[in-house]
Amino acid sequence: MELDVSSGNSRKLSIEPGYYYGPRYSNDAARIVYSKQSGNGLTGGVWRGVFVMDAQGKNHTRIAKNGNDPQFSADGKRVYFMTGGGLSKKLQSIGIYGEEPRDVFTMKYPDFVSVSPDGKYVAFTEFFNAYLALIPQTGGVLELSKDSKAMPITKLSTDTGAYVHWSQ
């Protein structure tokens, strides 16, 4: 469901059954990315994964079979998303048509990651505190942690931090 706050008008973006999580617009507002999780014996199974659709709610395309917390890259050509769980998590990216999947970070302890709208920084939470790091343009996969030595890490909170987001 999309809601125009100024007018109060709403419209359905999808009528397909499922559990939809974390919808986000691209920076140009042309596309929406979201994750969809499967149902159970009572609600029925659905296709799960990371999906992209146009802003009118049409052309739903699954670009990854698993993942959550999706968000567009700064140029809108790729989607970042989290995979894994426990002590084996990754931040991955994939093209908006499902091409060229890449691992960006491997992680043990971070439980929430958010890439800045300009794609230069990553904010993350680890052990209930928030941190900020510059995303190195190495082309390789790095370990992301509050103790990472491969990049400078700045602690943003002193007592608690969760679900870090960016504003533009």
DSSP file with accessible surface (Angstrom, degrees, kcal/mol):
  #  RESIDUE AA STRUCTURE BP1 BP2  ACC     N-H-->O    O-->H-N    N-H-->O    O-->H-N    TCO  KAPPA ALPHA  PHI   PSI    X-CA   Y-CA   Z-CA
    1    1 A M              0   0  145      0, 0.0     2,-0.4     0, 0.0    11,-0.2   0.000 360.0 360.0 360.0 131.6    0.0    0.0    0.0
    2    2 A E  E     -A   11   0A  50      9,-3.1     9,-2.0     2,-0.0     2,-0.5  -0.928 360.0-161.8-109.5 137.4    1.3    3.4   -0.9
    3    3 A L  E     -A   10   0A 107     -2,-0.4     2,-0.9     7,-0.2     7,-0.2  -0.977  14.0-148.9-123.7 124.7    0.0    6.5    0.9
    4    4 A D     >  -     0   0   78      5,-3.2     4,-2.9    -2,-0.5     5,-0.4  -0.829  14.7-162.1 -87.5 106.7    0.3   10.1   -0.3
    5    5 A V  T  4 S+     0   0  128     -2,-0.9    -1,-0.2     1,-0.2     5,-0.0   0.874  83.8  53.2 -63.5 -37.1    0.6   11.9    3.1
    6    6 A S  T  4 S+     0   0  114      1,-0.2    -1,-0.2    -3,-0.1    -2,-0.0   0.896 123.6  25.3 -69.0 -36.9   -0.3   15.3    1.7
    7    7 A S  T  4 S-     0   0   59     -3,-0.2    -2,-0.2     2,-0.2    -1,-0.2   0.682  95.9-130.1 -98.6 -21.6   -3.5   14.2   -0.1
    8    8 A G     <  +     0   0   49     -4,-2.9     2,-0.2     1,-0.3    -3,-0.2   0.455  59.9 140.8  83.7  -0.7   -4.4   11.2    2.1
    9    9 A N        -     0   0  115     -5,-0.4    -5,-3.2    -6,-0.1     2,-0.3  -0.515  29.7-171.5 -76.6 143.9   -4.9    9.1   -1.1
   10   10 A S  E     -A    3   0A  73     -7,-0.2     2,-0.3    -2,-0.2    -7,-0.2  -0.919   8.0-174.5-131.6 159.9   -3.7    5.5   -1.0
   11   11 A R  E     -A    2   0A  95     -9,-2.0    -9,-3.1    -2,-0.3     2,-0.4  -0.989  29.5-110.5-152.2 149.1   -3.3    2.7   -3.6
   12   12 A K        -     0   0  145     -2,-0.3     3,-0.1   -11,-0.2    -2,-0.0  -0.651  19.6-169.0 -79.3 134.2   -2.3   -0.9   -3.6
   13   13 A L  S    S+     0   0   23     -2,-0.4     2,-0.3     1,-0.3    -1,-0.1   0.626  74.8  14.3 -95.1 -19.1    1.1   -1.7   -5.2
   14   14 A S        -     0   0   31      1,-0.1    -1,-0.3     2,-0.0    44,-0.1  -0.979  45.7-168.7-154.2 143.4    0.6   -5.4   -5.2
   15   15 A I        +     0   0  151     -2,-0.3    -1,-0.1    -3,-0.1    -3,-0.0   0.365  58.1 114.6-109.8   2.6   -2.3   -7.8   -4.8
   16   16 A E  S    S-     0   0   91      1,-0.1    -2,-0.0    30,-0.0    30,-0.0  -0.489  73.1-112.2 -72.1 139.1   -0.1  -10.9   -4.6
   17   17 A P        +     0   0   94      0, 0.0     2,-0.3     0, 0.0    -1,-0.1  -0.358  64.4  97.1 -69.7 151.4   -0.2  -12.6   -1.2
   18   18 A G  S    S-     0   0   31     28,-0.1     2,-0.7    20,-0.1    20,-0.1  -0.826  75.0 -79.5 154.8 172.1    2.9  -12.5    1.0
   19   19 A Y  E     -B   37   0B  90     18,-1.3    18,-2.3    -2,-0.3     2,-0.4  -0.915  45.8-160.5-103.6 110.1    4.7  -10.9    3.8
   20   20 A Y  E     -B   36   0B  80     -2,-0.7     2,-0.4    16,-0.2    16,-0.2  -0.787  10.4-174.0 -97.8 132.7    6.3   -7.7    2.4
   21   21 A Y  E     -B   35   0B 117     14,-3.1    14,-2.6    -2,-0.4    -2,-0.0  -0.970  51.0  -4.0-131.0 143.2    9.2   -6.1    4.2
   22   22 A G  E     -     0   0B  35     -2,-0.4    -1,-0.1    12,-0.2    11,-0.1   0.806  64.7-168.2  58.1  43.5   11.3   -2.9    3.9
   23   23 A P  E     +     0   0B  89      0, 0.0     2,-0.3     0, 0.0    11,-0.2  -0.397  10.7 178.2 -65.2 138.5   10.0   -1.3    0.8
   24   24 A R  E     -B   33   0B  62      9,-2.1     9,-2.5    -2,-0.1     2,-0.2  -0.998  24.0-128.9-142.3 140.7   12.2    1.6   -0.4
   25   25 A Y  E     -B   32   0B  98     -2,-0.3    47,-0.3     7,-0.2     7,-0.2  -0.545  29.1-112.0 -80.4 152.0   12.1    3.9   -3.4
   26   26 A S    >   -     0   0    6      5,-2.3     3,-2.1    -2,-0.2    -1,-0.1  -0.356  39.4 -99.9 -71.0 163.4   15.1    4.5   -5.6
   27   27 A N  T 3  S+     0   0   80     46,-0.4    -1,-0.1     1,-0.3    47,-0.1   0.821 127.6  47.5 -58.6 -30.4   16.6    8.0   -5.4
   28   28 A D  T 3  S-     0   0  110      3,-0.0    -1,-0.3     1,-0.0    47,-0.0   0.410 109.2-126.5 -90.9   3.4   14.8    8.9   -8.6
   29   29 A A  S <  S+     0   0   55     -3,-2.1    -2,-0.1     2,-0.1    26,-0.1   0.647  79.0 116.5  62.1  20.0   11.5    7.5   -7.2
   30   30 A A  S    S+     0   0   43     24,-0.1    25,-2.3     1,-0.1     2,-0.3   0.739  73.4  30.1 -87.4 -24.0   11.2    5.3  -10.4
   31   31 A R  E     - C   0  54B  71     23,-0.3    -5,-2.3    24,-0.1     2,-0.4  -0.916  62.1-147.2-135.4 161.1   11.4    1.9   -8.7
   32   32 A I  E     -BC  25  53B   4     21,-2.8    21,-2.4    -2,-0.3     2,-0.4  -0.990  11.1-161.4-127.8 136.1   10.6    0.2   -5.4
   33   33 A V  E     +BC  24  52B   0     -9,-2.5    -9,-2.1    -2,-0.4     2,-0.3  -0.901  20.4 156.9-113.8 146.3   12.7   -2.6   -3.9
   34   34 A Y  E     - C   0  51B   3     17,-2.2    17,-3.0    -2,-0.4     2,-0.4  -0.981  35.4-121.1-158.0 161.7   11.3   -4.9   -1.1
   35   35 A S  E     -BC  21  50B   0    -14,-2.6   -14,-3.1    -2,-0.3     2,-0.4  -0.870  21.0-160.2-107.8 150.7   11.8   -8.3    0.4
   36   36 A K  E     -BC  20  49B   4     13,-2.6    13,-2.5    -2,-0.4     2,-0.3  -0.999   6.1-157.2-131.7 129.0    9.1  -10.9    0.5
   37   37 A Q  E     -B   19   0B  42    -18,-2.3   -18,-1.3    -2,-0.4    10,-0.1  -0.786  23.6-101.8-110.5 154.9    9.1  -13.8    2.9
   38   38 A S        -     0   0   49     -2,-0.3     7,-0.2   -20,-0.1    -1,-0.1  -0.234  30.7-130.1 -73.2 159.9    7.3  -17.1    2.6
   39   39 A G        -     0   0   18      5,-0.4     2,-0.2     1,-0.1     6,-0.2   0.079  19.9-122.2 -86.8-156.8    4.1  -18.0    4.4
   40   40 A N     >  -     0   0   88      4,-0.2     4,-2.6     5,-0.1    -1,-0.1  -0.654  45.1 -66.2-137.1-166.0    3.4  -21.1    6.5
   41   41 A G  T  4 S+     0   0   85      1,-0.2     4,-0.1    -2,-0.2    -2,-0.0   0.808 132.2  43.1 -60.6 -30.0    0.8  -23.9    6.5
   42   42 A L  T  4 S+     0   0  169      1,-0.1    -1,-0.2     2,-0.1     3,-0.0   0.859 123.3  33.4 -83.8 -37.7   -2.0  -21.5    7.4
   43   43 A T  T  4 S-     0   0   73      1,-0.1    -2,-0.2    -5,-0.0    -1,-0.1   0.608 108.3-121.6 -97.1 -13.4   -1.1  -18.7    5.0
   44   44 A G     <  -     0   0   33     -4,-2.6    -5,-0.4    -6,-0.1    -4,-0.2   0.135  31.0 -71.7  89.1 152.1    0.3  -20.7    2.2
   45   45 A G        -     0   0   72     -6,-0.2     2,-0.3    -7,-0.2    -5,-0.1  -0.503  48.7-177.3 -80.2 149.4    3.7  -20.5    0.5
   46   46 A V        -     0   0   31     -2,-0.2     2,-0.2    -7,-0.1   -28,-0.1  -0.923  39.4 -81.8-137.3 165.3    4.7  -17.6   -1.7
   47   47 A W        -     0   0  168     -2,-0.3     2,-0.3    -9,-0.1    18,-0.0  -0.514  52.8-160.5 -66.0 133.7    7.8  -16.7   -3.7
   48   48 A R        +     0   0   94     -2,-0.2     2,-0.3    17,-0.1   -11,-0.2  -0.780  35.9  70.2-116.2 163.3   10.3  -15.3   -1.4
   49   49 A G  E    S-C   36   0B   0    -13,-2.5   -13,-2.6    -2,-0.3     2,-0.5  -0.924  83.6 -36.7 136.8-159.5   13.4  -13.1   -2.0
   50   50 A V  E     -CD  35  64B   0     14,-2.3    13,-2.9    -2,-0.3    14,-1.4  -0.910  58.5-171.6-107.2 131.0   14.3   -9.6   -3.0
   51   51 A F  E     -CD  34  62B  11    -17,-3.0   -17,-2.2    -2,-0.5     2,-0.4  -0.904  15.3-158.0-126.0 151.5   12.1   -8.0   -5.6
   52   52 A V  E     +CD  33  61B   8      9,-2.4     9,-2.7    -2,-0.3     2,-0.3  -0.973  17.3 170.1-124.4 139.8   12.1   -4.8   -7.7
   53   53 A M  E     -C   32   0B  10    -21,-2.4   -21,-2.8    -2,-0.4     6,-0.2  -0.949  37.9 -97.2-139.3 163.1    9.0   -3.2   -9.3
   54   54 A D  E >   -C   31   0B  32      4,-2.5     3,-2.2    -2,-0.3   -23,-0.3  -0.371  44.1-102.2 -75.9 164.6    8.3    0.1  -11.0
   55   55 A A  T 3  S+     0   0    8    -25,-2.3   -24,-0.1     1,-0.3    -1,-0.1   0.667 119.8  64.3 -66.0 -13.7    6.8    2.9   -8.9
   56   56 A Q  T 3  S-     0   0  113    -26,-0.3    -1,-0.3     2,-0.1     3,-0.1   0.451 119.6-106.9 -86.2  -1.7    3.4    2.2  -10.4
   57   57 A G  S <  S+     0   0   11     -3,-2.2     2,-0.2     1,-0.3     3,-0.2   0.673  82.1 116.6  86.4  19.6    3.3   -1.2   -8.8
   58   58 A K        +     0   0  130      1,-0.2    -4,-2.5    -4,-0.2    -1,-0.3  -0.691  50.3  38.0-114.9 168.6    3.9   -3.1  -12.0
   59   59 A N        -     0   0  121     -2,-0.2     2,-0.3    -6,-0.2    -1,-0.2   0.930  67.1-166.1  59.3  52.9    6.7   -5.4  -13.4
   60   60 A H        -     0   0   50     -3,-0.2     2,-0.4    -7,-0.1    -7,-0.2  -0.551   9.6-176.6 -68.7 125.0    7.5   -7.2  -10.1
   61   61 A T  E     -D   52   0B  64     -9,-2.7    -9,-2.4    -2,-0.3     2,-0.5  -0.990  24.0-137.8-130.8 125.4   10.9   -9.0  -10.7
   62   62 A R  E     +D   51   0B  81     -2,-0.4   -11,-0.3   -11,-0.2     3,-0.1  -0.710  24.8 173.3 -79.6 124.8   12.6  -11.3   -8.3
   63   63 A I  E     +     0   0B  12    -13,-2.9     2,-0.3    -2,-0.5   -12,-0.2   0.589  66.6  24.6-108.3 -15.7   16.3  -10.4   -8.4
   64   64 A A  E     -D   50   0B  14    -14,-1.4   -14,-2.3     1,-0.1    -1,-0.3  -0.983  63.5-141.2-148.3 141.1   17.5  -12.6   -5.5
   65   65 A K  S    S+     0   0  147     -2,-0.3     2,-0.3   -16,-0.2   -17,-0.1   0.749  89.3  23.9 -73.4 -26.3   16.1  -15.8   -3.9
   66   66 A N  S    S+     0   0   87    -17,-0.1     2,-0.2   -16,-0.1   -16,-0.2  -0.977  79.2  95.2-137.1 153.6   17.0  -14.8   -0.4
   67   67 A G        -     0   0    7     -2,-0.3     2,-0.3   -18,-0.1   -18,-0.2  -0.675  35.2-147.9 146.4 160.8   17.6  -11.6    1.4
   68   68 A N  E     +E   82   0C  64     14,-1.9    14,-2.8    -2,-0.2   -18,-0.1  -0.926  68.0  39.7-148.1 172.8   16.2   -8.8    3.6
   69   69 A D  E    S-     0   0C  53     -2,-0.3    -1,-0.1    12,-0.2   -47,-0.1   0.895  74.1-171.8  51.9  50.4   16.6   -5.1    4.2
   70   70 A P  E     +     0   0C   0      0, 0.0     2,-0.3     0, 0.0    11,-0.2  -0.353  11.5 170.5 -74.0 151.7   17.1   -4.2    0.5
   71   71 A Q  E     -E   80   0C   9      9,-2.1     9,-3.4   -37,-0.1     2,-0.1  -0.976  31.5-107.6-155.8 149.7   18.0   -0.7   -0.6
   72   72 A F  E     -E   79   0C  20     -2,-0.3     7,-0.3   -47,-0.3    43,-0.1  -0.443  31.4-114.6 -77.1 152.6   19.1    0.8   -3.9
   73   73 A S    >   -     0   0    8      5,-2.7     3,-1.3    -2,-0.1   -46,-0.4  -0.293  41.6 -95.1 -72.4 169.0   22.6    2.0   -4.7
   74   74 A A  T 3  S+     0   0   41      1,-0.3   -47,-0.1    42,-0.1    -1,-0.1   0.878 127.3  43.3 -57.5 -38.8   23.1    5.7   -5.2
   75   75 A D  T 3  S-     0   0  105    -48,-0.1    -1,-0.3    43,-0.1    43,-0.0   0.495 108.2-123.9 -88.1  -3.4   22.8    5.4   -9.0
   76   76 A G  S <  S+     0   0    9     -3,-1.3    -2,-0.1     2,-0.2    20,-0.1   0.536  84.4 108.0  76.7   6.8   19.8    3.0   -8.8
   77   77 A K  S    S+     0   0  139     18,-0.1    19,-1.7    19,-0.0     2,-0.3   0.611  77.6  36.2 -92.6 -12.9   21.5    0.4  -10.9
   78   78 A R  E     - F   0  95C  30     17,-0.3    -5,-2.7    18,-0.1     2,-0.4  -0.912  67.7-139.5-135.2 164.3   22.1   -2.1   -8.0
   79   79 A V  E     -EF  72  94C   0     15,-2.7    15,-1.7    -2,-0.3     2,-0.3  -0.993  10.8-150.9-126.8 129.8   20.4   -3.2   -4.8
   80   80 A Y  E     +EF  71  93C  37     -9,-3.4    -9,-2.1    -2,-0.4     2,-0.3  -0.790  26.8 161.5 -92.3 145.2   22.1   -3.9   -1.5
   81   81 A F  E     - F   0  92C   6     11,-2.3    11,-3.0    -2,-0.3     2,-0.3  -0.988  34.9-112.5-160.0 158.4   20.6   -6.5    0.8
   82   82 A M  E     +EF  68  91C   9    -14,-2.8   -14,-1.9    -2,-0.3     2,-0.3  -0.732  30.9 179.3 -94.1 144.6   21.5   -8.7    3.8
   83   83 A T  E     + F   0  90C  25      7,-2.2     7,-2.0    -2,-0.3     2,-0.1  -0.909  41.1  28.3-134.9 166.1   21.8  -12.5    3.7
   84   84 A G  E     - F   0  89C  63     -2,-0.3     2,-0.3     5,-0.2     5,-0.2  -0.288  62.2-134.4  84.0-168.1   22.6  -15.2    6.2
   85   85 A G  E >   + F   0  88C  42      3,-1.4     3,-2.1    -2,-0.1     2,-0.1  -0.971  59.3  31.6-173.5 177.1   22.1  -15.2   10.0
   86   86 A G  T 3  S-     0   0   62     -2,-0.3     3,-0.1     1,-0.3     0, 0.0  -0.383 127.6 -22.4  61.8-128.9   23.7  -16.0   13.3
   87   87 A L  T 3  S+     0   0  112      1,-0.2     2,-0.3    -2,-0.1    -1,-0.3   0.188 130.6  72.9 -99.3  17.9   27.5  -15.4   13.0
   88   88 A S  E <   +F   85   0C  88     -3,-2.1    -3,-1.4    20,-0.1     2,-0.3  -0.727  62.4 143.4-134.8  83.2   27.5  -15.8    9.2
   89   89 A K  E     -FG  84 107C  30     18,-2.5    18,-2.7    -2,-0.3     2,-0.3  -0.849  24.8-165.7-120.8 158.3   26.0  -12.7    7.5
   90   90 A K  E     -FG  83 106C  72     -7,-2.0    -7,-2.2    -2,-0.3     2,-0.6  -0.992  20.5-141.1-140.0 148.0   26.8  -10.8    4.3
   91   91 A L  E     +FG  82 105C   2     14,-2.4    13,-3.2    -2,-0.3    14,-1.6  -0.963  38.0 179.2-100.8 121.8   25.9   -7.5    2.7
   92   92 A Q  E     -FG  81 103C  40    -11,-3.0   -11,-2.3    -2,-0.6     2,-0.3  -0.791  18.3-152.4-118.4 164.4   25.5   -8.3   -0.9
   93   93 A S  E     +FG  80 102C   6      9,-2.6     9,-2.8    -2,-0.3     2,-0.3  -0.966  12.4 179.1-133.8 155.8   24.6   -6.3   -4.0
   94   94 A I  E     -F   79   0C  10    -15,-1.7   -15,-2.7    -2,-0.3     6,-0.2  -0.988  35.4 -96.5-151.7 149.4   23.0   -7.3   -7.3
   95   95 A G  E >   -F   78   0C   0      4,-3.1     3,-2.6    -2,-0.3   -17,-0.3  -0.291  41.7-108.0 -64.3 155.7   22.0   -5.5  -10.5
   96   96 A I  T 3  S+     0   0   12    -19,-1.7    -1,-0.1     1,-0.3   -18,-0.1   0.595 122.1  49.5 -68.0  -6.0   18.3   -4.4  -10.7
   97   97 A Y  T 3  S-     0   0  160    -20,-0.2    -1,-0.3     2,-0.1    -2,-0.1   0.195 127.9 -96.7-110.8  12.3   17.8   -7.2  -13.2
   98   98 A G  S <  S+     0   0   29     -3,-2.6     2,-0.2     1,-0.3    -2,-0.1   0.553  80.1 137.8  87.9  11.1   19.4   -9.9  -11.1
   99   99 A E        +     0   0   77      1,-0.2    -4,-3.1    -5,-0.0    -1,-0.3  -0.526  55.0  10.1 -93.7 155.6   22.8   -9.7  -12.8
  100  100 A E  S    S-     0   0  115     -6,-0.2    -1,-0.2    -2,-0.2    -7,-0.1   0.889  70.7-157.9  51.6  60.7   26.3   -9.7  -11.3
  101  101 A P        -     0   0   92      0, 0.0     2,-0.3     0, 0.0    -7,-0.2  -0.418  16.3-176.5 -65.8 141.7   25.7  -10.6   -7.6
  102  102 A R  E     -G   93   0C 124     -9,-2.8    -9,-2.6    -2,-0.1     2,-0.4  -0.998  28.6-127.6-139.9 145.7   28.6   -9.5   -5.4
  103  103 A D  E     +G   92   0C  53     -2,-0.3   -11,-0.2   -11,-0.2     3,-0.1  -0.779  26.0 175.1 -86.8 134.8   29.5   -9.8   -1.8
  104  104 A V  E     +     0   0C  24    -13,-3.2    38,-1.6    -2,-0.4     2,-0.3   0.809  64.9   5.0-104.1 -53.2   30.3   -6.4   -0.3
  105  105 A F  E     -Gh  91 142C   2    -14,-1.6   -14,-2.4    36,-0.2    -1,-0.4  -0.990  56.8-148.3-133.2 144.8   30.9   -7.2    3.4
  106  106 A T  E     -Gh  90 143C  41     36,-2.3    38,-2.9    -2,-0.3     2,-0.3  -0.861  28.2-173.6-102.1 148.1   31.1  -10.4    5.5
  107  107 A M  E     +G   89   0C   3    -18,-2.7   -18,-2.5    -2,-0.4    38,-0.1  -0.998  30.5 178.1-145.3 146.5   29.9   -9.9    9.1
  108  108 A K  S    S+     0   0  106     36,-0.5    -1,-0.1    -2,-0.3   -20,-0.1   0.738  88.8  17.5-107.2 -53.2   29.7  -11.8   12.3
  109  109 A Y  S    S+     0   0  100     35,-0.3    18,-0.5   -22,-0.1    36,-0.1   0.770  91.7 100.8-101.3 -29.3   28.2   -9.4   14.8
  110  110 A P        -     0   0    0      0, 0.0    16,-0.2     0, 0.0     3,-0.1  -0.352  41.7-178.4 -58.7 137.9   26.5   -6.5   12.9
  111  111 A D        +     0   0   85     14,-2.0     2,-0.3     1,-0.3    15,-0.1   0.468  65.6  34.8-117.5  -5.2   22.8   -7.1   12.8
  112  112 A F  E     -I  125   0D  10     13,-0.8    13,-2.0     2,-0.0     2,-0.4  -0.962  62.6-176.9-149.3 133.4   21.6   -4.1   10.8
  113  113 A V  E     -I  124   0D   1     -2,-0.3     2,-0.4    11,-0.2    11,-0.2  -0.994   2.8-177.4-133.4 136.6   23.4   -2.3    7.9
  114  114 A S  E     -I  123   0D   1      9,-3.0     9,-2.9    -2,-0.4     2,-0.3  -0.971  16.3-146.4-138.0 121.2   22.3    0.8    6.0
  115  115 A V  E     -I  122   0D   4     -2,-0.4     7,-0.2     7,-0.2    51,-0.2  -0.658  31.1-108.7 -84.8 138.6   24.3    2.2    3.0
  116  116 A S    >   -     0   0    6      5,-2.7     3,-2.0    -2,-0.3   -42,-0.1  -0.260  28.0-110.3 -64.2 154.1   24.2    6.0    2.7
  117  117 A P  T 3  S+     0   0   38      0, 0.0    -1,-0.1     0, 0.0   -90,-0.1   0.802 121.2  50.1 -57.9 -28.4   22.1    7.5   -0.2
  118  118 A D  T 3  S-     0   0   81    -43,-0.0    -2,-0.1   -45,-0.0   -43,-0.1   0.504 109.9-125.5 -87.6  -4.0   25.3    8.6   -1.9
  119  119 A G  S <  S+     0   0   13     -3,-2.0    16,-0.0     2,-0.2     3,-0.0   0.564  82.7 106.4  76.8  10.1   26.8    5.1   -1.5
  120  120 A K  S    S+     0   0  121     14,-0.1    15,-2.9     1,-0.0     2,-0.3   0.702  74.8  39.0 -94.3 -22.1   30.0    6.4    0.3
  121  121 A Y  E     - J   0 134D  91     13,-0.3    -5,-2.7    11,-0.0     2,-0.4  -0.887  59.3-151.5-129.3 159.9   29.3    5.3    3.8
  122  122 A V  E     -IJ 115 133D   0     11,-2.8    11,-2.3    -2,-0.3     2,-0.4  -0.999   7.9-161.6-130.4 130.5   27.8    2.4    5.7
  123  123 A A  E     +IJ 114 132D   1     -9,-2.9    -9,-3.0    -2,-0.4     2,-0.3  -0.897  21.1 169.3-104.6 142.7   26.1    2.7    9.1
  124  124 A F  E     -IJ 113 131D   0      7,-2.2     7,-2.9    -2,-0.4     2,-0.4  -0.978  29.1-130.2-150.4 159.4   25.6   -0.5   11.1
  125  125 A T  E     +IJ 112 130D   2    -13,-2.0   -14,-2.0    -2,-0.3   -13,-0.8  -0.928  24.2 172.6-113.2 141.8   24.7   -1.7   14.6
  126  126 A E  E >  S- J   0 129D   1      3,-2.4     3,-1.0    -2,-0.4    -2,-0.0  -0.953  71.1  -8.3-148.7 125.4   26.7   -4.2   16.6
  127  127 A F  T 3  S-     0   0  111    -18,-0.5     3,-0.1    -2,-0.3    -1,-0.0   0.905 129.7 -54.1  50.6  45.6   26.1   -5.2   20.2
  128  128 A F  T 3  S+     0   0  147      1,-0.2    33,-0.5    32,-0.1     2,-0.3   0.721 117.2 103.3  65.6  26.5   23.4   -2.5   20.5
  129  129 A N  E <   -J  126   0D  25     -3,-1.0    -3,-2.4    31,-0.2     2,-0.3  -0.964  65.8-125.1-132.0 155.2   25.6    0.4   19.4
  130  130 A A  E     -J  125   0D   7     -2,-0.3    26,-3.2    30,-0.3    27,-1.1  -0.794  26.9-177.3-103.6 143.2   25.7    2.3   16.1
  131  131 A Y  E     -JK 124 155D  17     -7,-2.9    -7,-2.2    -2,-0.3     2,-0.4  -0.913  13.9-148.2-136.0 160.6   28.8    2.7   14.0
  132  132 A L  E     +JK 123 154D  40     22,-2.6    22,-3.0    -2,-0.3     2,-0.3  -0.987  16.7 175.6-132.3 139.7   29.8    4.5   10.7
  133  133 A A  E     -JK 122 153D   2    -11,-2.3   -11,-2.8    -2,-0.4     2,-0.3  -0.994  32.6-117.6-142.2 147.5   32.4    3.5    8.1
  134  134 A L  E     -J  121   0D  84     18,-0.7   -13,-0.3    -2,-0.3   -14,-0.1  -0.654  36.0-121.9 -75.2 136.6   33.5    4.8    4.8
  135  135 A I        -     0   0   16    -15,-2.9     2,-0.1    -2,-0.3    -1,-0.0  -0.760  26.3-138.5 -84.9 110.7   33.0    2.1    2.1
  136  136 A P        -     0   0   37      0, 0.0     2,-1.2     0, 0.0     3,-0.3  -0.449   5.5-135.6 -68.5 141.4   36.4    1.4    0.5
  137  137 A Q        +     0   0  163      1,-0.2    -2,-0.0    -2,-0.1   -17,-0.0  -0.524  59.8 130.9 -95.1  66.0   36.3    1.0   -3.2
  138  138 A T        -     0   0   86     -2,-1.2    -1,-0.2     2,-0.2     3,-0.1   0.699  64.9-131.6 -91.1 -23.1   38.5   -2.1   -3.3
  139  139 A G  S    S+     0   0   89     -3,-0.3     2,-0.2     1,-0.3    -2,-0.1   0.402  77.9  93.1  81.8  -3.9   36.5   -4.3   -5.5
  140  140 A G  S    S-     0   0   41    -36,-0.0     2,-0.4     1,-0.0    -1,-0.3  -0.560  84.4 -92.5-113.5-179.7   36.9   -7.1   -2.9
  141  141 A V        -     0   0   70     -2,-0.2     2,-0.3    -3,-0.1   -36,-0.2  -0.794  40.3-168.0 -96.9 133.5   35.0   -8.4    0.1
  142  142 A L  E     -h  105   0C  35    -38,-1.6   -36,-2.3    -2,-0.4     2,-0.5  -0.868  26.2-111.7-118.8 155.4   35.9   -6.9    3.5
  143  143 A E  E     -h  106   0C  81     -2,-0.3     2,-0.6   -38,-0.2     7,-0.2  -0.727  30.9-150.9 -81.9 127.4   35.0   -7.9    7.1
  144  144 A L        +     0   0    0    -38,-2.9   -36,-0.5    -2,-0.5     2,-0.3  -0.917  37.8 128.9-104.2 122.9   32.6   -5.3    8.6
  145  145 A S  S >  S-     0   0   13     -2,-0.6     3,-1.9   -38,-0.1   -19,-0.0  -0.971  70.5-104.9-163.1 158.0   32.9   -5.0   12.4
  146  146 A K  T 3  S+     0   0   71     -2,-0.3     7,-0.1     1,-0.3   -14,-0.1   0.764 124.6  49.6 -61.3 -19.6   33.4   -2.4   15.0
  147  147 A D  T 3  S+     0   0   93     -3,-0.0    -1,-0.3     2,-0.0    -3,-0.0   0.271  79.9 139.6-102.8  10.0   36.9   -3.7   15.3
  148  148 A S    <   -     0   0   19     -3,-1.9     5,-0.2     1,-0.1    -4,-0.1  -0.279  32.9-170.7 -57.7 138.0   37.7   -3.7   11.5
  149  149 A K  S    S+     0   0  193      1,-0.1    -1,-0.1     3,-0.1    -3,-0.0   0.524  74.3  76.7-103.1 -12.4   41.2   -2.5   10.7
  150  150 A A  S    S+     0   0   69     -7,-0.2    -1,-0.1     1,-0.1    -2,-0.1   0.637 108.2  15.7 -76.2 -12.5   40.7   -2.3    6.9
  151  151 A M  S    S-     0   0   11     -3,-0.0     2,-0.2   -15,-0.0    -1,-0.1  -0.987  91.5 -90.7-155.2 153.3   38.8    1.0    7.3
  152  152 A P        -     0   0   95      0, 0.0   -18,-0.7     0, 0.0     2,-0.4  -0.513  39.6-159.2 -70.1 136.3   38.2    3.7    9.9
  153  153 A I  E     -K  133   0D  41     -2,-0.2     2,-0.5    -5,-0.2   -20,-0.2  -0.967   3.0-160.9-117.9 131.5   35.2    3.0   12.1
  154  154 A T  E     -K  132   0D  79    -22,-3.0   -22,-2.6    -2,-0.4     2,-0.4  -0.958  16.0-134.6-114.1 128.6   33.4    5.8   14.0
  155  155 A K  E     -K  131   0D 112     -2,-0.5   -24,-0.3   -24,-0.2     3,-0.0  -0.670  19.4-174.9 -81.0 127.9   31.2    4.9   17.0
  156  156 A L        +     0   0   92    -26,-3.2     2,-0.3    -2,-0.4   -25,-0.2   0.619  63.1  40.8 -97.8 -18.8   27.9    6.9   16.8
  157  157 A S        -     0   0   21    -27,-1.1     4,-0.1     1,-0.1    -1,-0.0  -0.894  52.1-161.8-130.9 161.0   26.3    6.0   20.1
  158  158 A T  S    S+     0   0  112     -2,-0.3    -1,-0.1     2,-0.2     3,-0.1   0.655  90.8  13.5-112.7 -25.7   27.4    5.4   23.6
  159  159 A D  S    S-     0   0  138      1,-0.4     2,-0.3     0, 0.0    -2,-0.0   0.665 125.0  -5.2-122.7 -32.4   24.5    3.4   25.2
  160  160 A T        +     0   0   98    -30,-0.0    -1,-0.4     2,-0.0     2,-0.3  -0.992  48.1 174.6-162.7 156.1   22.3    2.1   22.4
  161  161 A G        +     0   0   14    -33,-0.5     2,-0.3    -2,-0.3   -33,-0.1  -0.875  10.0 162.7-167.2 135.4   21.6    2.1   18.7
  162  162 A A        +     0   0   63     -2,-0.3   -32,-0.1     1,-0.1    -2,-0.0  -0.988  58.9   9.8-155.8 147.8   19.3    0.2   16.4
  163  163 A Y  S    S-     0   0  169     -2,-0.3     2,-0.1     1,-0.2    -1,-0.1   0.908  73.2-158.7  50.7  56.8   17.8    0.5   12.9
  164  164 A V        +     0   0   27    -52,-0.1     2,-0.3    -3,-0.1    -1,-0.2  -0.449  15.1 179.2 -68.3 134.0   20.0    3.3   11.7
  165  165 A H        -     0   0  117     -2,-0.1     2,-0.3   -51,-0.0   -49,-0.1  -0.917  20.8-127.3-133.7 164.3   18.6    5.2    8.7
  166  166 A W        -     0   0   89     -2,-0.3     2,-0.3   -51,-0.2   -51,-0.0  -0.776  12.1-152.5-109.7 152.1   19.7    8.1    6.6
  167  167 A S              0   0  114     -2,-0.3    -2,-0.0     0, 0.0     0, 0.0  -0.898 360.0 360.0-118.8 153.8   17.8   11.3    5.7
  168  168 A Q              0   0  179     -2,-0.3     0, 0.0   -51,-0.0     0, 0.0  -0.788 360.0 360.0-110.8 360.0   18.4   13.3    2.5
